[in-house]
């Protein structure tokens, strides 16, 4: 893991690698009914694990291929350390998959999603959800970047957000839409920092921007920080809420074509992901006449005309 860190891998990538290794070791132990021993791993183990992941668990090809890549690196290291005489993963091919560009959500679906937090009865959670969506939709940050954002990273005076450790460990400064600035300002004043922002340069300024809620504790207190898993689940919940609202609107709509359009947006929102919101920002930029390169600065992606593909 130290080699992964020095290789410039992000914390999220390192967690994924640890998860891949733990999953394979657990499977190997269950399959062979004995403690895991790297020196005993052979090619047929990898092929059996690959079939198990694909057919029994229904794991996505990209996830399986990532696991194979992790295991190749592990076994390459083991060969170099003379723990293995040969790399058992060398001849195990990745699962073929067709690259598919992430689907973006239409503006109307994004608008419905932004309205979804209004049904939340707890004003603290409602404002937190609105702040999370503002970061994802209006700034185009990744879900991990939103969860990692600190109080010091948000500069409402200049209307910018600093991402300190993006993909590949790269930092960048993002512009914030005026609506996002208003949403985040209200969140800070009413939820995150009702007594005022911490002093500049203080340790409190390094605290997470977003908060979580301890639902199992009396009074449901807020705590600094929200896990990526929880944030993903919340986006999925909000997508379901927005989808239900659009389905209900479709039932009331007399125009059949309009009703079918509402149902189509609802189906998209029912499976909406944070990654789709990033690409929805790019689509909105194009429709509003903003240059692709300006949007790619927010999204931290390469210009496909110069780099090949996104």
Secondary structure, 3 states (H helix, E strand, C coil): CHHHHHCCCCHHHHHHHHHHHHHHHHHHHHHHCCCCCHHHCCHHHHHHHHHHHHHHCCCCHHHHHHHHHHHHHHHHHHHHCCCCCCCCCCCCCCCCCCCCCCCCCCHHHHHHHHHHHHHCCCHHHHHHHHHHHHHHHHCCCCHHHHHHCEHHHEECCCCEEEECCCHHHCCEEEECCHHHHHHHHHHHHHHHCCCCCCCCCCHHHHCECCEEECCCCCCCCEEECCCHHHHHHHHHHHHHHHHHHHHHHHHHCCCHHHHHHHHHHHHHHHCCCHHHHHHHHHHHHHHCCCCHHHHHHHHCCCCHHHHCCC
